[in-house]
């Protein structure tokens, strides 16, 4: 169970700076069919054996994955009332508290997990993750070292240590640890993906291999496919990039970022300006304050020699973001045309 890692990676899909607690969700008929059967089976088992704390923990995990926080909390509290020594219950509770923005409660809960299971490395890894997200990098290293002292097989620990090294801008050490995590668990998505991200930043062609591997193992992964599309785009493999963007749009048709990137490819690489405009307009219809889309719509109109409309859009970009240098350059360029 990966506590905070995925949110650490997917920062461009959800803000990590929201300090307010999320809405507590309870069961509704519209919930995913994927988890309805497992939840129903566990509920039937609990009806037969209502003193089995582990059943409540397992159902709490499913509820949490469905963002049904109220249900998850209720089950964890019931599990701990039946058995207050279950480390798994404390780990899930810490995850719930983290999702609710209650960092102090996360620390207290993980400390309790260490108390009830001093030889279990998982609470140490979770404490390392928490300290990493709080930028307490020395403490993060200390907790990871404690976890690895309990056993050298621990892909989660190596992955988190890789993230800590990455935060310290030690890319070589980070990659060694990501590779160790991947070697110990060949289906460790985050490790495979992060290796691809680092290689992408280095403009290393191995990025394509690792990102393709991530997609092969996890074909529903949006972030891996998006990262690969960006890599292909930046390396002028435009046709391959567009194939991945098309797939992404079938997965998430209302994602303004995907629409924007397709528009950008049509503008910059293909010079297909009408198509570029349609995609930028589609992105802006979903997210009207998307300044990059607004600017590039202006840039497209400039290429189409619709200078007055381009000027209006550059000015609107600057109204929304005063220090947007490309819009300033665009206005200066248009002024020189007078």
C-alpha positions as CSV (number, residue, x, y, z in Angstrom):
1,X,0.0,0.0,0.0
2,X,1.6,3.2,-1.2
3,X,0.7,6.0,1.1
4,X,1.7,9.3,-0.3
5,X,3.9,8.4,-3.3
6,X,1.3,8.7,-6.0
7,X,0.2,12.1,-5.0
8,X,3.8,13.2,-4.9
9,X,4.2,12.1,-8.5
10,X,0.9,13.3,-10.0
11,X,1.2,16.9,-8.9
12,X,0.0,18.2,-12.2
13,X,-3.3,16.5,-11.9
14,X,-4.1,17.7,-8.3
15,X,-2.9,20.5,-6.2
16,X,-0.7,19.5,-3.2
17,X,-1.2,22.9,-1.5
18,X,-4.9,22.5,-0.6
19,X,-4.9,22.6,3.2
20,X,-8.6,22.2,3.6
21,X,-10.0,18.8,4.5
22,X,-11.8,17.0,1.6
23,X,-15.5,16.5,1.6
24,X,-16.3,13.3,3.6
25,X,-18.0,10.9,1.2
26,X,-20.3,8.1,2.2
27,X,-21.8,5.3,0.2
28,X,-23.9,6.3,-2.9
29,X,-25.4,4.1,-5.6
30,X,-23.2,5.7,-8.3
31,X,-19.9,4.2,-6.9
32,X,-17.6,2.2,-9.1
33,X,-18.9,-1.3,-9.9
34,X,-15.3,-2.5,-9.7
35,X,-15.3,-2.4,-6.0
36,X,-19.0,-3.1,-5.2
37,X,-18.6,-6.9,-5.3
38,X,-15.5,-7.0,-3.0
39,X,-17.2,-4.6,-0.5
40,X,-20.4,-6.6,-0.6
41,X,-18.5,-9.8,0.0
42,X,-16.6,-8.3,2.9
43,X,-19.8,-6.9,4.3
44,X,-21.4,-10.4,4.2
45,X,-18.4,-11.8,5.9
46,X,-18.6,-9.1,8.6
47,X,-22.3,-9.9,9.2
48,X,-21.2,-13.5,9.9
49,X,-18.1,-12.7,12.0
50,X,-18.5,-9.2,13.4
51,X,-15.5,-9.6,15.8
52,X,-12.9,-10.1,13.0
53,X,-10.9,-6.9,13.0
54,X,-9.0,-7.8,9.9
55,X,-12.2,-7.9,7.9
56,X,-13.0,-4.3,8.9
57,X,-9.4,-3.2,7.9
58,X,-9.7,-4.8,4.5
59,X,-13.1,-3.1,3.9
60,X,-11.7,0.2,5.2
61,X,-9.0,0.0,2.5
62,X,-11.6,-0.5,-0.2
63,X,-13.7,2.4,1.1
64,X,-10.6,4.6,1.2
65,X,-9.8,3.8,-2.4
66,X,-13.3,4.8,-3.3
67,X,-12.9,8.1,-1.3
68,X,-15.6,7.1,1.0
69,X,-13.8,8.6,4.0
70,X,-16.6,8.4,6.5
71,X,-17.1,4.6,5.8
72,X,-13.3,4.0,6.0
73,X,-12.9,5.9,9.3
74,X,-15.9,4.0,10.8
75,X,-14.4,0.6,9.8
76,X,-10.9,1.5,11.1
77,X,-12.3,2.7,14.4
78,X,-14.2,-0.5,14.7
79,X,-11.2,-2.6,13.9
80,X,-9.0,-0.8,16.5
81,X,-11.8,-1.3,19.1
82,X,-11.6,-5.0,18.4
83,X,-7.8,-5.2,18.2
84,X,-5.6,-2.2,18.9
85,X,-2.4,-4.0,17.9
86,X,-3.2,-4.2,14.1
87,X,-0.4,-2.3,12.4
88,X,-2.4,-2.4,9.1
89,X,-5.2,-0.4,10.7
90,X,-2.8,2.3,11.8
91,X,-1.2,2.5,8.4
92,X,-4.6,3.0,6.7
93,X,-5.7,5.5,9.4
94,X,-2.5,7.5,8.7
95,X,-3.3,7.5,5.0
96,X,-6.8,8.7,5.7
97,X,-5.5,11.5,8.0
98,X,-3.0,12.6,5.3
99,X,-5.8,12.8,2.7
100,X,-7.7,15.0,5.2
101,X,-4.7,17.3,5.6
102,X,-4.1,16.4,9.2
103,X,-0.3,16.0,9.2
104,X,0.0,16.0,13.0
105,X,-2.5,13.1,13.3
106,X,-0.5,11.2,10.6
107,X,2.6,11.5,12.7
108,X,0.9,10.4,15.9
109,X,-0.8,7.5,14.2
110,X,2.5,6.3,12.6
111,X,4.2,6.6,15.9
112,X,1.6,4.3,17.3
113,X,2.2,1.9,14.4
114,X,5.9,1.8,15.3
115,X,5.0,1.1,19.0
116,X,2.7,-1.9,18.2
117,X,5.1,-3.3,15.5
118,X,8.7,-2.1,16.2
119,X,10.1,-4.7,13.8
120,X,7.8,-3.8,10.9
121,X,9.6,-1.5,8.4
122,X,6.3,-0.2,6.8
123,X,5.7,2.6,9.4
124,X,9.3,3.7,9.1
125,X,8.9,4.0,5.3
126,X,5.7,6.0,5.8
127,X,7.4,8.3,8.3
128,X,10.1,8.8,5.7
129,X,7.5,9.7,3.1
130,X,5.9,12.2,5.4
131,X,9.2,13.9,6.2
132,X,10.1,14.0,2.5
133,X,6.8,15.8,1.7
134,X,7.6,18.2,4.6
135,X,11.1,18.7,3.3
136,X,12.7,17.2,6.4
137,X,15.2,15.3,4.3
138,X,17.6,14.3,7.0
139,X,14.8,12.8,9.0
140,X,13.5,11.1,5.9
141,X,16.9,9.4,5.4
142,X,17.0,8.3,9.0
143,X,13.6,6.6,8.8
144,X,14.6,4.9,5.5
145,X,17.8,3.6,7.1
146,X,15.8,2.2,10.0
147,X,13.5,0.4,7.5
148,X,16.3,-1.1,5.5
149,X,18.2,-2.2,8.6
150,X,15.2,-4.5,9.2
151,X,15.8,-6.2,5.8
152,X,17.3,-5.5,2.4
153,X,14.3,-6.5,0.4
154,X,12.1,-3.4,0.5
155,X,11.3,-1.8,-2.9
156,X,9.2,0.8,-1.2
157,X,12.1,2.0,1.0
158,X,14.5,2.2,-2.0
159,X,11.9,4.1,-4.0
160,X,11.4,6.7,-1.2
161,X,15.1,7.0,-0.7
162,X,15.4,7.7,-4.4
163,X,12.9,10.5,-4.0
164,X,14.8,11.9,-1.1
165,X,18.0,11.9,-3.2
166,X,16.1,13.5,-6.0
167,X,15.0,16.3,-3.7
168,X,18.6,16.8,-2.8
169,X,19.4,17.0,-6.5
170,X,21.6,13.9,-6.3
171,X,20.3,12.3,-9.5
172,X,22.9,9.5,-9.7
173,X,22.0,8.2,-6.2
174,X,18.3,8.7,-6.9
175,X,18.5,6.6,-10.0
176,X,20.4,3.8,-8.3
177,X,17.6,3.6,-5.7
178,X,14.8,3.7,-8.3
179,X,16.6,0.9,-10.2
180,X,16.9,-1.2,-7.0
181,X,13.2,-0.7,-6.3
182,X,12.3,-1.7,-9.9
183,X,14.7,-4.7,-9.7
184,X,13.0,-5.9,-6.5
185,X,9.5,-5.4,-7.9
186,X,9.3,-5.4,-11.6
187,X,5.7,-4.2,-11.4
188,X,6.5,-1.2,-9.2
189,X,4.8,1.4,-11.4
190,X,6.1,4.5,-9.6
191,X,9.7,3.4,-9.8
192,X,9.5,2.6,-13.5
193,X,7.7,5.8,-14.2
194,X,10.1,7.9,-12.2
195,X,13.1,6.4,-14.0
196,X,11.4,7.4,-17.3
197,X,10.9,11.0,-15.9
198,X,14.5,11.4,-14.9
199,X,15.8,10.1,-18.3
200,X,13.3,12.4,-20.0
201,X,14.8,15.4,-18.2
202,X,18.3,14.2,-19.2
203,X,17.1,13.8,-22.8
204,X,18.2,10.2,-22.6
205,X,16.6,7.8,-25.2
206,X,16.2,5.2,-22.4
207,X,13.2,7.3,-21.2
208,X,11.2,5.9,-24.0
209,X,12.0,2.3,-23.0
210,X,11.0,2.8,-19.4
211,X,7.8,4.7,-20.2
212,X,6.8,2.1,-22.7
213,X,7.4,-0.5,-20.1
214,X,5.2,1.3,-17.6
215,X,2.4,1.6,-20.2
216,X,2.8,-2.1,-21.1
217,X,2.4,-3.1,-17.5
218,X,-0.2,-0.5,-16.7
219,X,-2.1,0.3,-19.9
220,X,-4.6,2.5,-18.0
221,X,-1.9,4.8,-16.7
222,X,-2.6,8.3,-17.8
223,X,0.6,9.9,-16.4
224,X,3.0,7.4,-18.1
225,X,1.3,7.8,-21.5
226,X,1.3,11.6,-21.1
227,X,5.0,11.6,-20.2
228,X,5.8,9.4,-23.2
229,X,3.8,11.7,-25.5
230,X,5.7,14.7,-24.2
231,X,9.1,12.9,-24.7
232,X,8.1,11.9,-28.3
233,X,6.9,15.4,-29.0
234,X,10.0,17.1,-27.7
235,X,12.1,14.7,-29.8
236,X,10.1,15.4,-32.9
237,X,8.5,12.0,-33.2
238,X,5.3,13.8,-33.9
239,X,3.2,11.0,-35.3
240,X,3.9,8.7,-32.4
241,X,3.2,11.5,-29.9
242,X,-0.1,12.3,-31.5
243,X,-1.2,8.6,-31.3
244,X,-0.6,8.7,-27.6
245,X,-2.5,12.0,-27.2
246,X,-5.4,10.5,-29.2
247,X,-5.5,7.6,-26.8
248,X,-5.3,10.0,-23.8
249,X,-8.3,11.9,-25.1
250,X,-10.3,8.6,-25.4
251,X,-9.4,8.0,-21.7
252,X,-10.1,11.6,-20.5
253,X,-11.9,13.5,-23.2
254,X,-12.4,16.6,-21.1
255,X,-8.8,17.1,-20.0
256,X,-7.7,20.6,-21.1
257,X,-4.0,19.7,-20.9
258,X,-4.3,17.0,-23.5
259,X,-6.4,19.2,-25.8
260,X,-3.8,22.0,-25.3
261,X,-0.9,19.7,-26.2
262,X,-2.6,18.5,-29.3
263,X,-3.2,22.1,-30.3
264,X,0.5,22.9,-29.7
265,X,1.6,20.0,-31.9
266,X,-0.7,21.3,-34.7
267,X,0.7,24.8,-34.2
268,X,4.4,24.3,-33.8
269,X,5.2,21.0,-35.6
270,X,2.5,20.6,-38.2
271,X,1.6,24.3,-38.9
272,X,-2.0,23.3,-39.2
273,X,-3.4,26.5,-37.7
274,X,-7.2,25.8,-38.0
275,X,-6.8,22.5,-36.2
276,X,-4.6,24.2,-33.6
277,X,-7.3,26.8,-33.0
278,X,-10.0,24.2,-32.5
279,X,-8.0,22.4,-29.8
280,X,-7.0,25.6,-28.0
281,X,-10.7,26.7,-28.0
282,X,-11.7,23.3,-26.7
283,X,-9.1,23.6,-23.9
284,X,-10.3,27.1,-23.0
285,X,-14.0,26.1,-23.0
286,X,-13.1,23.7,-20.2
287,X,-10.6,25.9,-18.4
288,X,-11.1,29.6,-19.4
289,X,-8.1,30.8,-17.4
290,X,-5.6,28.5,-19.1
291,X,-3.1,31.2,-19.9
292,X,-0.8,28.9,-22.0
293,X,-3.7,28.0,-24.2
294,X,-4.8,31.6,-24.4
295,X,-1.3,32.7,-25.5
296,X,-0.9,30.0,-28.1
297,X,-4.3,30.8,-29.5
298,X,-3.0,34.3,-30.0
299,X,0.2,32.9,-31.5
300,X,-1.9,30.8,-33.9
301,X,-3.9,33.9,-34.9
302,X,-0.7,35.8,-35.5
303,X,0.6,33.1,-37.8
304,X,-2.8,33.4,-39.6
305,X,-2.1,37.1,-40.0
306,X,-5.1,38.0,-37.8
307,X,-3.0,40.5,-35.9
308,X,-5.8,42.5,-34.2
309,X,-7.2,39.4,-32.6
310,X,-3.8,38.1,-31.7
311,X,-3.1,41.4,-29.9
312,X,-6.3,41.2,-27.9
313,X,-5.4,37.7,-26.7
314,X,-1.8,38.7,-25.8
315,X,-3.3,41.6,-23.8
316,X,-5.7,39.3,-22.1
317,X,-2.9,37.0,-21.1
318,X,-1.0,39.9,-19.5
319,X,-4.2,40.9,-17.6
320,X,-4.3,37.4,-16.2
321,X,-0.5,37.0,-15.6
322,X,1.4,40.3,-15.8
323,X,4.8,38.7,-16.1
324,X,4.1,36.4,-19.0
325,X,7.2,37.1,-21.2
326,X,6.0,35.5,-24.4
327,X,2.9,37.6,-24.5
328,X,5.1,40.7,-24.0
329,X,7.3,39.5,-26.9
330,X,4.2,38.9,-29.0
331,X,3.0,42.5,-28.5
332,X,6.4,43.9,-29.2
333,X,6.5,41.8,-32.4
334,X,3.1,43.1,-33.4
335,X,4.2,46.7,-32.7
336,X,7.2,46.3,-35.1
337,X,4.7,45.4,-37.8
338,X,3.1,48.8,-37.7
